[in-house]
């Protein structure tokens, strides 16, 4: 779902984005 490389995203940021998108 994310078009940005996971390497540029820290695990916490990914979790936050996922939380906001599905909150």
N, CA, C and O atoms as a CHARMM CRD file, in Angstrom:
* protein
*
   92
    1    1 UNK  N      0.83100  -1.19700   0.00000 PROA 1      0.00000
    2    1 UNK  CA     0.00000   0.00000   0.00000 PROA 1      0.00000
    3    1 UNK  C      0.86900   1.25200   0.00000 PROA 1      0.00000
    4    1 UNK  O      0.50500   2.29000  -0.55200 PROA 1      0.00000
    5    2 UNK  N      2.02400   1.12000   0.63400 PROA 2      0.00000
    6    2 UNK  CA     2.93600   2.26100   0.67500 PROA 2      0.00000
    7    2 UNK  C      3.83200   2.26000  -0.54900 PROA 2      0.00000
    8    2 UNK  O      4.43600   1.23600  -0.87000 PROA 2      0.00000
    9    3 UNK  N      3.93000   3.37600  -1.23000 PROA 3      0.00000
   10    3 UNK  CA     4.79300   3.47100  -2.40100 PROA 3      0.00000
   11    3 UNK  C      6.20300   3.87900  -2.01200 PROA 3      0.00000
   12    3 UNK  O      7.11900   3.82700  -2.83200 PROA 3      0.00000
   13    4 UNK  N      6.37900   4.29000  -0.74900 PROA 4      0.00000
   14    4 UNK  CA     7.70400   4.70000  -0.29800 PROA 4      0.00000
   15    4 UNK  C      8.49200   3.47300   0.15000 PROA 4      0.00000
   16    4 UNK  O      7.93200   2.56000   0.75600 PROA 4      0.00000
   17    5 UNK  N      9.78200   3.45200  -0.14600 PROA 5      0.00000
   18    5 UNK  CA    10.63100   2.32900   0.27600 PROA 5      0.00000
   19    5 UNK  C     10.59700   2.16200   1.79100 PROA 5      0.00000
   20    5 UNK  O     10.69200   3.14000   2.53200 PROA 5      0.00000
   21    6 UNK  N     10.46300   0.92900   2.24300 PROA 6      0.00000
   22    6 UNK  CA    10.42100   0.68500   3.68400 PROA 6      0.00000
   23    6 UNK  C     11.73600   1.05600   4.35000 PROA 6      0.00000
   24    6 UNK  O     11.78000   1.32400   5.55000 PROA 6      0.00000
   25    7 UNK  N     12.80200   1.07100   3.56600 PROA 7      0.00000
   26    7 UNK  CA    14.10800   1.41100   4.13300 PROA 7      0.00000
   27    7 UNK  C     14.14000   2.85200   4.60500 PROA 7      0.00000
   28    7 UNK  O     14.89300   3.20200   5.51300 PROA 7      0.00000
   29    8 UNK  N     13.31400   3.69000   3.98000 PROA 8      0.00000
   30    8 UNK  CA    13.29100   5.09600   4.36900 PROA 8      0.00000
   31    8 UNK  C     12.31900   5.33000   5.51700 PROA 8      0.00000
   32    8 UNK  O     12.29600   6.39700   6.13000 PROA 8      0.00000
   33    9 UNK  N     11.52100   4.31100   5.79100 PROA 9      0.00000
   34    9 UNK  CA    10.52900   4.45600   6.85200 PROA 9      0.00000
   35    9 UNK  C     10.95800   3.64500   8.06300 PROA 9      0.00000
   36    9 UNK  O     11.30800   2.47100   7.94700 PROA 9      0.00000
   37   10 UNK  N     10.92800   4.27300   9.20500 PROA 10     0.00000
   38   10 UNK  CA    11.24400   3.55100  10.43700 PROA 10     0.00000
   39   10 UNK  C     10.00700   2.75300  10.85400 PROA 10     0.00000
   40   10 UNK  O      8.88500   3.16500  10.56000 PROA 10     0.00000
   41   11 UNK  N     10.19200   1.63000  11.52700 PROA 11     0.00000
   42   11 UNK  CA     9.06100   0.78300  11.94900 PROA 11     0.00000
   43   11 UNK  C      7.99400   1.57800  12.69300 PROA 11     0.00000
   44   11 UNK  O      6.79900   1.35800  12.49300 PROA 11     0.00000
   45   12 UNK  N      8.41800   2.49200  13.54200 PROA 12     0.00000
   46   12 UNK  CA     7.44500   3.27600  14.30700 PROA 12     0.00000
   47   12 UNK  C      6.61000   4.14600  13.38100 PROA 12     0.00000
   48   12 UNK  O      5.39800   4.25700  13.56100 PROA 12     0.00000
   49   13 UNK  N      7.24500   4.76400  12.39200 PROA 13     0.00000
   50   13 UNK  CA     6.50200   5.61700  11.46500 PROA 13     0.00000
   51   13 UNK  C      5.51900   4.78500  10.65500 PROA 13     0.00000
   52   13 UNK  O      4.39700   5.22200  10.39600 PROA 13     0.00000
   53   14 UNK  N      5.93500   3.59000  10.25500 PROA 14     0.00000
   54   14 UNK  CA     5.03900   2.71800   9.49400 PROA 14     0.00000
   55   14 UNK  C      3.82400   2.35500  10.34200 PROA 14     0.00000
   56   14 UNK  O      2.69000   2.35700   9.86100 PROA 14     0.00000
   57   15 UNK  N      4.08000   2.04500  11.60900 PROA 15     0.00000
   58   15 UNK  CA     2.96900   1.68700  12.49600 PROA 15     0.00000
   59   15 UNK  C      2.04600   2.87300  12.71400 PROA 15     0.00000
   60   15 UNK  O      0.82700   2.71600  12.76500 PROA 15     0.00000
   61   16 UNK  N      2.62200   4.05100  12.84300 PROA 16     0.00000
   62   16 UNK  CA     1.79900   5.24800  13.03600 PROA 16     0.00000
   63   16 UNK  C      0.94800   5.51200  11.80200 PROA 16     0.00000
   64   16 UNK  O     -0.24300   5.80100  11.91500 PROA 16     0.00000
   65   17 UNK  N      1.55400   5.41300  10.63400 PROA 17     0.00000
   66   17 UNK  CA     0.80700   5.64700   9.39400 PROA 17     0.00000
   67   17 UNK  C     -0.31800   4.62800   9.27000 PROA 17     0.00000
   68   17 UNK  O     -1.44700   4.97700   8.92500 PROA 17     0.00000
   69   18 UNK  N     -0.00500   3.36900   9.55200 PROA 18     0.00000
   70   18 UNK  CA    -0.99900   2.31700   9.46300 PROA 18     0.00000
   71   18 UNK  C     -2.13700   2.58700  10.44600 PROA 18     0.00000
   72   18 UNK  O     -3.30800   2.38200  10.12800 PROA 18     0.00000
   73   19 UNK  N     -1.78200   3.04400  11.62900 PROA 19     0.00000
   74   19 UNK  CA    -2.79100   3.32300  12.65900 PROA 19     0.00000
   75   19 UNK  C     -3.71100   4.45800  12.21900 PROA 19     0.00000
   76   19 UNK  O     -4.93000   4.37300  12.36700 PROA 19     0.00000
   77   20 UNK  N     -3.12000   5.51700  11.67900 PROA 20     0.00000
   78   20 UNK  CA    -3.93700   6.66300  11.25800 PROA 20     0.00000
   79   20 UNK  C     -4.81000   6.30800  10.05600 PROA 20     0.00000
   80   20 UNK  O     -5.95100   6.75900   9.95300 PROA 20     0.00000
   81   21 UNK  N     -4.26600   5.50000   9.15200 PROA 21     0.00000
   82   21 UNK  CA    -5.02700   5.15700   7.95400 PROA 21     0.00000
   83   21 UNK  C     -6.22400   4.26400   8.29000 PROA 21     0.00000
   84   21 UNK  O     -7.26600   4.33100   7.63800 PROA 21     0.00000
   85   22 UNK  N     -6.05700   3.43200   9.31200 PROA 22     0.00000
   86   22 UNK  CA    -7.11900   2.47500   9.63700 PROA 22     0.00000
   87   22 UNK  C     -7.80000   2.79900  10.95500 PROA 22     0.00000
   88   22 UNK  O     -8.47300   1.95200  11.54300 PROA 22     0.00000
   89   23 UNK  N     -7.62300   4.01400  11.40800 PROA 23     0.00000
   90   23 UNK  CA    -8.24400   4.39100  12.67600 PROA 23     0.00000
   91   23 UNK  C     -9.65300   4.94700  12.42900 PROA 23     0.00000
   92   23 UNK  O    -10.34300   5.32300  13.37600 PROA 23     0.00000
